[in-house]
Amino acid sequence: MSVQTEGTDTAGEPAVRKARTPGPPRSEDHGSGSPSRRGAAAPYVLLLPALLATLILLGWPLVKNGMLSFQNLNPRQLIQHLTEWNGGDNYQEVLSGSDFWKVVERSVVFTAANVVLIMLFGTLTGLLLARLGKKMRLLLMLGLVLAWAMPVIAATTVYQWLFAQRFGVVNWCLDKLGWHSMADYNWFGSQFSTFSVITLIIVWQSIPFVAINLYAATTTIPRELYEAASLDGAGAWKSFTSVTFPFLRPFLYATTFLEVIWVFKAFPQIFAINEGGPDRLTETLPVYAFVEGVGNQHFGVGAAISFLTILVLLALTSYYLRMVLKQEEDEL
C-alpha cells in the first residue's frame, strides 16, 4: 500500500513521490526455505535413516512372518514352491495344544527369576563400584567389560566345559570339597539343573550392563545430599533409602524393562547348552518356535508361535509399564 505526496523537483515543478506505509511482508521477502522451516524439519530428516532401517530390517520380516503364519508351509510346499493359505489353522493348532501354554508359563517364570537375580547382583555390584578406590574400581570394571564383551556362544561353550559330567571343573571341585556324589553328576540331565546352568550364564553376562550403568548414575548424585543426611544422623542404610535410591529409581525401572525383553527372548544360551533338553523341558518360547518351525519343518506353525511370542512379550512389557506409571502417579 502506498500514498502519494507532492514535492518539488530541481526545476521547481511539483513532483509526485510514493511513500510506503507499514504492512504485512510480501511473499517475495522470504523464500519458501526459510531458516525457521529448515530448522523445524531438521530432526525429521535426521531420523529418516533410522526409520528406514527399522522398516527394512524389522518391519518387512515381521510382515513376512505374519503372512507365513497363515500358510500351510511344510517341506512339500517349500520344494514345489506352493503357497497354501489355511487361515487361522496354525494359531488354532498352537493355542488348542497344552504344550504352548506350558512353554509360556515356563518362559515367564524363567524370565522373572533371571531378571530378579540380574537386578539384585547388578545393583550390588554397581554400588560396590561407587565405594571402591580408583585402582580397584578400574580392575573390577575391566573384569565386567571382559565378561560383557565375550560372545554368547563362546561363553556358553566355556560353561559346558565347566559343568561337563566327567571332566568338568565344577564336579572336580565339589568332589575335592567332600561332595563325592557330585563327581560324575550330569548337570544337563534334569530340568532344574539345566536351567540353573543357563541362569548362571545369563546372569553372569547381564550383570556388567546393570552394574556399569548404575555406577554411572551414582556419579550424578550431588555429594551435598550425603553430607546433609550425615549431619541429620543418617547411617548407611538411611542414606541409601533417602538419597541414593530416589535418584536411581528411574534407572532401575528402565533397566528392568530392558532386562525383561532381553531375557525373555534369550535363544543362543538355551539352545546351545542342550537344545531345549532334556525331553524339551527347558524350551522357552523362542526355542519352542525354532524347534517347531525349523527343527520339525512346520514353518507355518513356527511362524505362528513366533508371532504369539511377540504378543506375549508385548503383554508382559505393557503390564510392567502400566505398573511403573501407576506407582509414579501415586508418588506424585
Phi and psi in degrees as a GROMACS rama.xvg file:
@    title "Ramachandran Plot"
@    xaxis  label "Phi"
@    yaxis  label "Psi"
@TYPE xy
-146.954  155.275  SER-2
-121.485  152.797  VAL-3
-98.8653  132.799  GLN-4
-123.332  146.144  THR-5
-94.3662  142.307  GLU-6
-144.673  -171.568  GLY-7
-123.288  128.744  THR-8
-86.0777  -173.917  ASP-9
-65.6928  -23.6632  THR-10
-87.16  2.0532  ALA-11
86.6463  -2.56655  GLY-12
-88.1824  146.349  GLU-13
-63.7119  143.409  PRO-14
-127.729  152.507  ALA-15
-105.149  123.999  VAL-16
-113.982  150.057  ARG-17
-105.16  122.11  LYS-18
-107.028  128.38  ALA-19
-87.1459  133.73  ARG-20
-100.475  155.054  THR-21
-60.504  146.207  PRO-22
-167.029  176.271  GLY-23
-64.3361  146.551  PRO-24
-64.0622  143.081  PRO-25
-83.5881  162.893  ARG-26
-64.175  -25.8225  SER-27
-79.6375  -8.18818  GLU-28
-71.0059  -35.6096  ASP-29
-129.732  142.286  HIS-30
-79.2135  173.579  GLY-31
-67.1012  -28.0228  SER-32
-96.8984  60.0625  GLY-33
-67.3565  155.869  SER-34
-58.7678  -36.1584  PRO-35
-65.641  -40.7476  SER-36
-69.237  -39.8187  ARG-37
-64.2122  -37.4313  ARG-38
-66.6066  -35.543  GLY-39
-70.6978  -31.1395  ALA-40
-85.2227  -14.7306  ALA-41
-59.006  -45.296  ALA-42
-59.6169  -38.3675  PRO-43
-68.585  -35.5826  TYR-44
-66.3469  -39.04  VAL-45
-69.9169  -31.2444  LEU-46
-79.5476  -15.9639  LEU-47
-58.8603  -45.762  LEU-48
-60.2254  -40.9844  PRO-49
-66.1983  -40.1507  ALA-50
-65.3589  -40.9822  LEU-51
-64.2964  -43.0777  LEU-52
-63.2079  -38.6268  ALA-53
-65.2748  -43.4153  THR-54
-64.4356  -39.0416  LEU-55
-75.1416  -46.4703  ILE-56
-84.0238  -26.1051  LEU-57
-115.522  -43.5318  LEU-58
-65.5711  -48.8327  GLY-59
-66.0262  -46.518  TRP-60
-58.7803  -34.4327  PRO-61
-66.6728  -39.6776  LEU-62
-64.8906  -44.7441  VAL-63
-62.1648  -40.9301  LYS-64
-64.2009  -40.4966  ASN-65
-63.0633  -37.6452  GLY-66
-67.2871  -41.2016  MET-67
-64.7093  -31.1125  LEU-68
-67.8552  -14.2615  SER-69
-105.378  18.3867  PHE-70
-120.982  152.429  GLN-71
-92.4714  91.9026  ASN-72
-116.909  101.975  LEU-73
-124.196  -179.818  ASN-74
-53.7651  -37.061  PRO-75
-64.191  -47.0879  ARG-76
-66.5028  -33.6053  GLN-77
-69.2427  -41.1785  LEU-78
-70.9648  -40.6599  ILE-79
-87.7181  3.08983  GLN-80
55.5792  45.5687  HIS-81
-99.0692  145.412  LEU-82
-116.522  107.289  THR-83
-115.34  109.65  GLU-84
-83.9521  132.986  TRP-85
-125.203  19.8565  ASN-86
64.7942  -131.536  GLY-87
-100.132  24.5013  GLY-88
-62.7157  -37.8855  ASP-89
-63.668  -43.6794  ASN-90
-67.0276  -37.8986  TYR-91
-64.8505  -40.4875  GLN-92
-63.9166  -41.298  GLU-93
-71.5168  -48.8397  VAL-94
-71.9473  -25.474  LEU-95
-82.796  -13.8161  SER-96
-87.1859  153.272  GLY-97
-80.5725  -22.7414  SER-98
-62.1049  -42.1245  ASP-99
-60.5969  -45.2369  PHE-100
-70.8921  -31.432  TRP-101
-64.2718  -41.1101  LYS-102
-67.7516  -38.393  VAL-103
-61.1933  -47.4971  VAL-104
-61.2816  -42.9127  GLU-105
-63.3786  -40.3921  ARG-106
-66.3123  -40.9744  SER-107
-66.2827  -45.6494  VAL-108
-63.7172  -43.4038  VAL-109
-61.4742  -43.1375  PHE-110
-65.189  -44.4944  THR-111
-62.144  -44.2956  ALA-112
-63.231  -43.6753  ALA-113
-67.3663  -42.3183  ASN-114
-65.2204  -40.6329  VAL-115
-61.3272  -46.5052  VAL-116
-66.2257  -40.7017  LEU-117
-62.8498  -47.5896  ILE-118
-68.5306  -35.7861  MET-119
-65.9724  -56.8139  LEU-120
-72.2623  -32.0001  PHE-121
-65.8357  -40.3805  GLY-122
-66.4541  -43.6797  THR-123
-62.4391  -40.7206  LEU-124
-66.8351  -40.123  THR-125
-63.421  -41.3522  GLY-126
-66.7363  -34.1809  LEU-127
-64.6415  -40.1306  LEU-128
-59.2776  -37.524  LEU-129
-70.2574  -22.4035  ALA-130
-97.5786  -16.81  ARG-131
-75.6837  162.383  LEU-132
-73.5032  174.929  GLY-133
-63.5624  -45.2057  LYS-134
-69.2889  -45.5374  LYS-135
-67.0279  -36.089  MET-136
-63.2637  -42.1786  ARG-137
-63.941  -39.841  LEU-138
-66.3372  -43.9673  LEU-139
-66.627  -40.6237  LEU-140
-65.9189  -34.0385  MET-141
-63.1417  -43.8056  LEU-142
-64.1898  -39.0015  GLY-143
-64.7918  -42.7813  LEU-144
-65.4288  -39.8004  VAL-145
-64.1034  -41.0095  LEU-146
-65.4428  -37.9183  ALA-147
-69.8197  -37.0123  TRP-148
-81.0776  -12.1198  ALA-149
-67.1578  130.388  MET-150
-57.9426  147.62  PRO-151
-62.609  -46.7626  VAL-152
-66.1667  -38.2451  ILE-153
-63.3023  -43.9541  ALA-154
-64.0347  -40.3348  ALA-155
-63.8352  -39.1197  THR-156
-63.7278  -40.3482  THR-157
-62.1337  -42.2832  VAL-158
-68.7408  -31.585  TYR-159
-63.01  -40.2712  GLN-160
-66.2364  -42.3532  TRP-161
-62.6901  -38.0675  LEU-162
-104.343  20.6579  PHE-163
-62.5322  149.177  ALA-164
-69.4991  -44.956  GLN-165
-94.3541  -42.9527  ARG-166
-119.331  22.2085  PHE-167
-75.1204  144.327  GLY-168
-66.8627  -36.5603  VAL-169
-64.695  -46.8884  VAL-170
-63.9064  -37.6088  ASN-171
-64.1842  -43.2353  TRP-172
-66.1596  -42.4235  CYS-173
-64.2909  -37.0965  LEU-174
-65.0937  -42.1782  ASP-175
-67.7849  -27.9973  LYS-176
-82.9297  -1.53056  LEU-177
115.199  -12.002  GLY-178
-87.5701  78.3996  TRP-179
-69.3952  -21.9142  HIS-180
-70.6541  -14.4917  SER-181
-92.4466  6.41724  MET-182
-61.8709  -39.7591  ALA-183
-122.935  36.558  ASP-184
-71.9681  135.065  TYR-185
-93.4521  101.596  ASN-186
-69.9029  -20.6381  TRP-187
-105.783  22.9625  PHE-188
-100.149  -8.21507  GLY-189
-137.269  162.382  SER-190
-65.5813  -46.527  GLN-191
-65.687  -46.5311  PHE-192
-67.1867  -36.7072  SER-193
-64.9965  -45.4653  THR-194
-63.5879  -31.5747  PHE-195
-64.0494  -43.6145  SER-196
-66.8576  -43.0127  VAL-197
-62.8069  -42.0691  ILE-198
-61.9773  -40.4134  THR-199
-61.0514  -40.7739  LEU-200
-64.3009  -49.3934  ILE-201
-66.1985  -42.5907  ILE-202
-64.5974  -42.5038  VAL-203
-61.7347  -37.2494  TRP-204
-81.885  -19.0844  GLN-205
-97.7432  -22.9492  SER-206
-57.5308  -43.2787  ILE-207
-55.4162  -40.9383  PRO-208
-60.5336  -47.0423  PHE-209
-67.4664  -44.4182  VAL-210
-66.1912  -47.2864  ALA-211
-66.9116  -41.9166  ILE-212
-69.7217  -35.0945  ASN-213
-68.3163  -38.9343  LEU-214
-61.5337  -41.1171  TYR-215
-61.7026  -35.8495  ALA-216
-69.1261  -34.5828  ALA-217
-67.0725  -26.1354  THR-218
-69.9844  -14.8455  THR-219
-88.6442  -4.73909  THR-220
-80.4701  125.248  ILE-221
-62.172  135.792  PRO-222
-65.5254  -26.8809  ARG-223
-61.8887  -29.602  GLU-224
-67.0844  -39.4184  LEU-225
-67.0884  -38.4135  TYR-226
-64.4093  -40.1738  GLU-227
-66.6724  -38.8955  ALA-228
-65.5317  -38.7214  ALA-229
-68.619  -35.0372  SER-230
-66.0189  -29.5651  LEU-231
-81.923  1.5339  ASP-232
87.7326  17.1051  GLY-233
-77.1421  135.67  ALA-234
-85.8514  -166.395  GLY-235
-63.91  -44.7167  ALA-236
-68.3882  -40.9556  TRP-237
-65.7879  -37.8159  LYS-238
-65.0822  -36.4591  SER-239
-67.7575  -45.4104  PHE-240
-73.5394  -30.037  THR-241
-96.8186  -23.2511  SER-242
-117.476  -57.7029  VAL-243
-68.2546  -51.8902  THR-244
-62.3548  -42.7653  PHE-245
-58.6519  -35.4974  PRO-246
-72.554  -33.378  PHE-247
-88.307  -8.94565  LEU-248
-58.1858  -47.5413  ARG-249
-60.0632  -38.2147  PRO-250
-64.7297  -42.3456  PHE-251
-64.7969  -38.5948  LEU-252
-61.681  -49.0393  TYR-253
-65.5466  -40.6638  ALA-254
-67.9006  -40.4087  THR-255
-61.3161  -40.6516  THR-256
-60.0817  -44.8682  PHE-257
-66.0983  -40.2196  LEU-258
-66.9162  -35.1826  GLU-259
-59.5097  -43.2065  VAL-260
-66.666  -47.1915  ILE-261
-66.8402  -41.6418  TRP-262
-72.0278  -40.5155  VAL-263
-62.0677  -36.6385  PHE-264
-95.8836  14.9769  LYS-265
-62.9843  123.735  ALA-266
-122.256  -50.1903  PHE-267
-63.4579  -37.5201  PRO-268
-63.4922  -43.914  GLN-269
-71.4779  -43.9923  ILE-270
-72.1243  -39.8733  PHE-271
-72.6943  -28.8404  ALA-272
-73.8191  -38.1487  ILE-273
-160.249  14.3306  ASN-274
55.5373  35.2645  GLU-275
82.8119  3.09187  GLY-276
-84.8745  178.227  GLY-277
-79.3259  143.843  PRO-278
55.9374  34.2617  ASP-279
60.8517  27.1758  ARG-280
-86.7081  -8.92182  LEU-281
-114.62  18.8745  THR-282
-75.4592  128.029  GLU-283
-99.4074  178.749  THR-284
-59.116  -44.8508  LEU-285
-61.1793  -41.7416  PRO-286
-68.1813  -40.4515  VAL-287
-60.6817  -42.2652  TYR-288
-65.0209  -39.8541  ALA-289
-68.0982  -43.6528  PHE-290
-64.8601  -43.9788  VAL-291
-69.8709  -39.1134  GLU-292
-79.2897  -56.6409  GLY-293
-89.6382  -44.1002  VAL-294
-65.1393  -49.4746  GLY-295
-91.9205  -0.654466  ASN-296
58.7071  36.1073  GLN-297
-106.755  77.6487  HIS-298
-67.749  -35.9311  PHE-299
-64.8739  -42.4977  GLY-300
-65.5272  -41.699  VAL-301
-61.8932  -38.8313  GLY-302
-65.3456  -38.4382  ALA-303
-65.0713  -41.6018  ALA-304
-64.3583  -42.1895  ILE-305
-65.1879  -36.5288  SER-306
-67.7992  -39.8988  PHE-307
-66.1284  -31.935  LEU-308
-61.4634  -41.9613  THR-309
-61.8756  -41.752  ILE-310
-65.1172  -40.5457  LEU-311
-63.8253  -42.1161  VAL-312
-64.4317  -40.8106  LEU-313
-62.8304  -38.2657  LEU-314
-65.389  -42.6632  ALA-315
-64.0967  -47.1414  LEU-316
-67.7697  -37.7554  THR-317
-66.7232  -37.9468  SER-318
-63.973  -42.0639  TYR-319
-65.3599  -44.3037  TYR-320
-63.6602  -39.9584  LEU-321
-64.1216  -39.134  ARG-322
-65.327  -41.7041  MET-323
-65.9869  -45.9403  VAL-324
-63.0646  -38.4806  LEU-325
-65.8045  -39.7231  LYS-326
-65.953  -39.5265  GLN-327
-66.3946  -37.0079  GLU-328
-65.872  -38.3029  GLU-329
-65.9755  -34.5507  ASP-330
-70.3741  -32.4717  GLU-331
